[in-house]
Amino acid sequence: MSQTSTRAYGLLAFLTLLNIFNFVDRQLISSLGPLLIKDLGLNRAQIGLLSGYVFLIFYTLMGLGLGTVADRTNRPRLIAVGLTLWSALTAASGLAQGFYSLATARMLVGVGEATLSPAALSMLYDVFPAIRRGFATGVYYAGVPLGAGLSLVVSGWLAPRYGWRFSFFALGLVGLVLVGLVLLLQDPRRGGMEVNLSEPKSKESQKPTTGEIMRELGKALQTAPTLLLTIAGGVTLTFAAAAGNLLITWLVEERGFDFRRAAYTAGLIFATGGLCGNIFGGWFADWCQSRFSGGRLWSLVIQSLVFSPLGFAFFTVAPDSVFFYVAWFFTSFGGSCWYGPLYAITQDLTPVKIRSTMIAFVTLTVSCLGTGAGPWVVGMIGDVKSLSLGLKISALVPLLGIIPFALGALRFERDFQRTKGQLHS
């Protein structure tokens, strides 16, 4: 099958909506950073931890286990359970009295949110043909800038009027309302867009055990070293992107913005620039892939070369110049371009029956080494020196990913053919 159905686009739209909501919630700590520092007596490193490792430890570890569950069970129901949990715990975050009570709530929020992307992306790859998966993944991950931008705008409006706690309460209630809609989704047939998997449904119903899934995961990583090279490069991209969690604090404390102006401006730029980046990144990766081997990996090389210097410039120039806002827009643009190609590459090299687990494994690795480290390290640099210094360093980190991406592109076709052999085995 190579055609994309209207139902596939409808599923993509709804799952993207859920991901937007997911990132509205996830971004709240960063959006409310200056207010949490003032009201709860937190420091910059603690804000970095709350938006990074505190959330990610449970999110990624549970995500790997829940990825194997998603490979064996009804995926919409799994998402509904997770949405119920993370919405309830988001509301509970509004009751926090200090760092440890807020950290406990955010850890448990991570458990619920861990259900979404492994299940959602594997569903999308079951309804979109291979040549459109970079685009589909890019659209789904448009939830990152749209959710983060919406979080900033909502926080900038709600928090000054009703307090930061009300932001958590309101978001938790909205999530519980969405649960009923999730339960209306149908779970697509696994491997439904793979021509070589046109086999009887009786075989599809033979679900692998957790042990079999983990053995298949190890086999896939050994068979396709490009997967590990892609993950290594992805760590550098996620490090830089996650360091942006301290952007509002930086704007308020080191660039002279008041909180409301910082939230509104950042929300607008991140939503528009990030959305354009997600769509462009997925489209450009598919375009490159259709023209030369390892094209999606080469697209990441190009992105790193172009957008890292722009990010460095953004954190260097004065905020009263036009170039400051131009560089800000393209920093948000470039910070979102990589989602589509990164996850599409991993799925190109992953057997159908472990796709959810592979998504969870990739997320676990890049989150622990990149997403969690970025805001924490930059926050520590900010406490000792300045956030400006930490953010400028983080902007250049993606240049280190060029080497693994290029090496992976050079051997992509070899690994892809081996993966196709596993599909037939």
C-alpha positions in Angstrom: 0.0 0.0 0.0 1.3 3.5 -0.8 -1.8 5.7 -0.6 -2.6 7.7 2.5 -6.3 7.6 3.5 -8.4 10.4 4.9 -8.7 8.3 8.1 -4.9 8.4 8.5 -4.9 12.2 8.4 -7.8 12.3 10.8 -5.8 10.1 13.2 -2.7 12.2 12.7 -4.7 15.4 13.6 -6.2 13.9 16.8 -2.9 12.4 18.0 -1.2 15.7 17.3 -3.9 17.4 19.4 -3.0 15.1 22.3 0.7 15.8 21.9 0.0 19.5 22.0 -1.8 19.0 25.3 1.0 16.8 26.4 3.5 19.6 25.9 1.3 22.3 27.3 1.5 20.3 30.5 5.2 19.4 30.2 6.2 23.0 29.6 4.4 24.5 32.6 7.4 24.3 34.9 9.5 26.2 32.4 6.8 28.7 31.6 6.2 29.4 35.3 9.9 29.3 36.2 10.3 32.9 37.5 7.2 32.6 39.6 8.2 29.3 41.1 11.6 30.7 41.9 10.0 33.6 43.7 7.1 31.8 45.5 8.7 28.5 46.4 12.3 29.7 46.8 13.8 27.5 44.0 17.0 28.2 42.2 17.8 27.9 38.4 19.3 24.5 38.7 16.2 23.2 40.4 14.0 24.6 37.6 16.3 22.8 35.2 15.9 19.5 37.2 12.1 19.8 37.4 11.8 20.4 33.7 14.5 17.8 33.0 15.6 14.8 35.0 12.9 14.8 37.6 10.2 14.4 35.0 12.3 12.3 32.6 13.5 9.6 35.0 10.1 8.1 35.3 8.9 9.2 31.9 11.7 7.3 30.0 12.0 4.3 32.3 8.3 3.7 32.3 8.2 4.5 28.6 10.4 1.6 27.8 8.1 -0.8 29.7 5.0 0.8 28.3 6.4 0.6 24.8 6.4 -3.2 25.1 2.9 -3.0 26.4 1.9 -0.9 23.4 3.4 -3.6 21.1 1.1 -6.2 22.7 -2.2 -4.5 23.6 -4.8 -2.0 22.5 -3.0 1.3 22.0 -5.9 3.8 22.4 -6.9 2.3 25.7 -3.3 2.5 26.9 -3.2 6.2 26.0 -6.5 6.8 27.8 -5.1 5.3 31.0 -2.0 7.4 30.8 -4.0 10.6 30.0 -6.1 10.0 33.1 -3.0 9.6 35.3 -1.1 12.5 34.0 -4.1 14.9 34.1 -4.8 14.0 37.8 -1.2 14.5 38.8 -0.9 17.7 36.8 -3.8 19.1 39.0 -1.9 17.8 42.1 1.2 19.8 41.0 -0.8 22.9 41.9 -0.8 21.9 45.6 3.0 21.8 45.8 4.6 23.6 48.8 8.3 23.2 47.7 10.8 21.5 45.5 10.3 17.9 46.8 6.5 17.9 46.7 6.5 19.4 43.2 9.2 16.9 42.1 7.1 14.0 43.4 4.0 15.1 41.4 6.1 15.7 38.2 7.7 12.3 38.5 4.2 10.7 38.5 3.1 12.9 35.6 5.9 11.4 33.6 4.6 7.9 34.2 1.3 8.9 32.6 2.8 10.8 29.7 5.1 7.9 28.9 2.1 6.1 27.3 1.5 8.5 24.5 4.3 8.7 22.0 5.3 5.1 21.7 1.7 4.1 21.1 0.8 7.1 18.9 3.8 7.0 16.6 3.5 3.2 16.0 -0.2 3.8 15.2 0.8 6.5 12.6 3.4 4.2 11.0 0.6 1.6 10.6 -1.5 4.0 8.5 1.2 6.1 6.6 3.4 4.8 3.8 7.2 4.8 4.4 7.7 7.8 2.1 5.4 10.0 4.1 6.5 9.0 7.6 8.9 11.9 8.0 6.1 14.3 7.3 3.7 12.5 9.6 6.2 12.4 12.4 7.0 16.1 11.9 3.3 17.0 12.1 2.8 14.9 15.2 5.8 16.6 16.9 4.4 20.0 15.9 2.8 19.3 19.3 6.1 20.3 20.9 6.2 24.0 19.7 2.5 24.4 19.7 2.1 23.0 23.1 5.0 24.8 24.6 4.0 28.1 22.9 0.4 27.6 24.1 1.7 26.9 27.6 3.6 30.2 27.6 0.7 32.2 26.4 -1.8 30.6 28.8 0.6 30.9 31.7 1.2 34.6 30.8 -2.5 35.2 30.9 -3.6 32.9 33.8 -0.8 33.2 36.3 -0.8 37.0 36.8 -4.6 36.9 37.2 -5.3 33.7 39.2 -1.9 32.5 40.4 0.5 29.8 39.1 -1.4 27.1 41.0 -4.6 27.7 39.0 -2.7 26.9 35.7 -2.0 23.3 36.9 -5.6 22.9 38.2 -7.2 24.0 34.9 -4.9 21.9 32.7 -5.6 18.8 34.7 -9.4 19.2 34.3 -9.1 19.6 30.5 -7.1 16.4 30.3 -9.7 14.4 32.1 -12.3 15.7 29.6 -10.2 14.4 26.7 -10.1 10.8 28.0 -13.6 10.0 26.6 -12.5 11.1 23.1 -9.4 8.9 23.2 -11.6 5.8 24.0 -13.4 6.3 20.7 -10.3 5.7 18.6 -9.8 2.4 16.7 -6.5 0.7 16.9 -5.0 0.3 13.4 -3.8 -3.1 12.1 -0.1 -3.4 13.0 2.1 -3.3 9.9 -0.9 -2.2 7.8 1.2 -0.2 5.4 3.9 -2.8 4.9 3.5 -4.6 1.6 5.6 -7.5 2.7 3.3 -8.0 5.7 0.2 -8.8 3.8 -0.4 -11.9 5.9 -3.5 -13.4 7.5 -4.9 -11.6 10.5 -4.4 -14.7 12.5 -0.7 -14.2 12.5 -1.1 -10.6 13.5 -3.0 -11.7 16.6 0.0 -13.8 17.8 1.4 -11.1 20.1 5.1 -11.4 21.1 6.0 -11.7 24.8 8.0 -9.0 26.6 11.1 -11.2 26.5 10.8 -11.7 22.8 10.3 -8.0 22.2 13.5 -7.2 24.2 15.5 -9.8 22.3 14.2 -8.3 19.0 15.3 -4.9 20.3 18.8 -6.0 20.9 18.9 -7.8 17.6 17.7 -4.7 15.7 20.4 -2.5 17.4 23.1 -5.1 16.4 21.9 -5.6 12.9 21.6 -1.8 12.2 24.4 0.2 13.7 23.0 3.3 12.0 20.3 3.2 14.8 23.0 3.8 17.5 24.7 6.5 15.3 21.3 8.2 14.9 20.7 8.1 18.6 24.1 9.6 19.3 23.5 12.5 17.1 20.0 12.9 18.5 21.4 13.4 22.0 23.2 16.5 20.8 20.0 17.9 19.3 17.9 17.2 22.3 20.5 18.7 24.7 20.3 22.1 22.8 16.5 22.0 22.4 15.9 21.2 26.1 18.3 23.9 27.3 15.6 26.2 26.0 13.5 25.3 29.0 15.3 28.1 30.8 14.5 30.7 28.1 11.8 32.5 30.1 14.0 32.7 33.2 16.9 34.0 31.0 14.6 36.6 29.3 13.4 37.9 32.7 16.6 37.8 34.7 19.2 38.6 32.1 17.5 40.4 29.2 15.2 42.7 31.2 11.8 41.3 30.0 8.9 41.4 32.5 7.2 37.9 33.0 4.1 38.6 30.9 6.0 40.1 28.0 8.5 37.2 28.0 5.7 34.6 28.1 3.6 36.1 25.4 6.5 36.8 23.0 8.2 33.4 23.6 4.8 31.7 23.1 4.1 33.4 19.8 7.6 32.9 18.4 8.0 29.3 19.6 4.6 28.3 18.3 5.0 29.8 14.9 8.7 29.2 14.4 8.5 25.7 15.9 5.5 24.7 13.9 7.1 25.8 10.7 10.3 24.0 11.7 8.4 20.7 12.4 6.6 20.7 9.1 9.6 21.8 7.1 11.9 19.4 8.9 9.7 16.4 8.1 9.1 17.5 4.5 12.8 18.2 3.9 13.8 14.9 5.3 11.4 13.0 3.1 12.5 15.0 0.1 16.2 14.2 0.8 15.3 10.5 1.4 13.5 10.2 -2.0 16.6 11.5 -3.8 19.6 9.8 -2.1 20.5 7.1 0.3 20.4 8.1 4.0 18.7 11.4 2.9 17.0 11.9 6.3 20.3 11.7 8.1 21.9 14.1 5.6 19.0 16.5 6.3 20.0 16.5 10.0 23.7 17.3 9.1 22.5 20.3 7.1 20.2 21.4 9.9 23.0 21.3 12.5 25.3 23.3 10.2 22.7 26.0 9.6 20.9 26.4 12.9 23.6 26.1 15.5 25.3 29.4 14.6 21.9 31.1 14.5 21.2 29.8 18.0 24.6 31.1 19.2 23.8 34.5 17.7 20.4 34.7 19.4 21.9 34.2 22.9 24.7 36.8 22.1 23.0 39.9 20.5 21.3 42.6 22.4 17.5 42.3 22.8 16.8 45.8 21.4 17.9 44.8 17.8 15.8 43.4 15.0 18.3 40.6 14.5 17.5 39.4 18.1 14.0 38.5 17.1 15.0 37.1 13.7 17.5 34.9 15.3 15.0 33.9 18.0 12.5 32.8 15.3 15.0 30.7 13.4 16.4 29.2 16.6 12.8 28.0 17.4 12.5 26.9 13.8 15.7 24.9 13.9 15.0 23.5 17.4 12.0 21.7 16.0 13.2 20.5 12.6 14.8 17.3 13.8 11.8 15.4 15.3 10.4 14.1 12.0 13.7 12.8 10.5 15.0 11.4 13.8 12.0 9.2 14.6 11.4 8.3 10.9 14.9 7.0 10.6 14.6 4.8 13.6 11.4 3.3 12.3 12.9 2.7 8.8 15.4 0.4 10.6 13.0 -1.3 13.0 10.9 -4.4 12.5 7.2 -3.7 12.7 6.5 -5.8 15.8 8.8 -3.8 18.1 8.2 -0.2 16.8 6.6 1.1 20.0 9.4 -0.4 22.0 12.1 1.1 19.7 10.4 4.6 20.0 10.5 4.2 23.8 14.2 3.1 23.7 15.2 6.0 21.6 13.3 8.4 23.8 14.9 6.9 26.9 18.4 7.3 25.6 18.1 10.8 24.1 16.1 12.0 27.1 18.6 10.7 29.8 21.7 11.9 27.9 20.3 15.0 26.2 16.9 16.3 27.3 17.6 15.9 31.0 21.2 17.1 30.9 20.5 20.2 28.8 18.5 22.4 31.3 20.3 21.0 34.3 23.8 21.7 33.0 22.8 25.1 31.7 21.0 25.9 35.0 24.2 25.1 36.9 26.2 27.3 34.6 23.6 30.0 35.2 23.9 29.7 39.0 27.8 29.9 38.8 28.3 32.3 35.8 25.3 33.3 33.7 22.5 31.7 31.8 23.8 33.5 28.7 27.0 31.6 28.8 25.3 28.2 29.3 22.8 28.8 26.5 25.5 29.9 24.1 27.4 26.6 24.8 24.2 24.6 24.4 23.5 26.1 21.0 26.8 24.8 19.6 26.4 21.2 21.0 24.5 20.0 17.8 27.7 20.5 15.8 29.0 17.4 17.6 26.2 15.4 16.1 27.3 16.0 12.5 29.9 13.1 12.7 27.5 10.3 13.8 24.8 11.5 11.4 27.2 11.5 8.5 28.6 8.1 9.4 25.0 6.7 9.7 24.0 8.2 6.3 26.9 6.5 4.6 25.9 3.0 5.9 22.1 3.6 5.9 21.3 1.5 2.8 23.2 -1.5 4.0 21.4 -1.5 7.4 18.0 -0.8 5.8 18.4 -3.9 3.6 19.3 -6.0 6.6 16.2 -4.7 8.4 14.0 -5.6 5.4 15.4 -9.1 5.6 14.3 -9.3 9.2 10.7 -8.3 8.2 10.6 -11.4 5.9 12.2 -13.7 8.5 
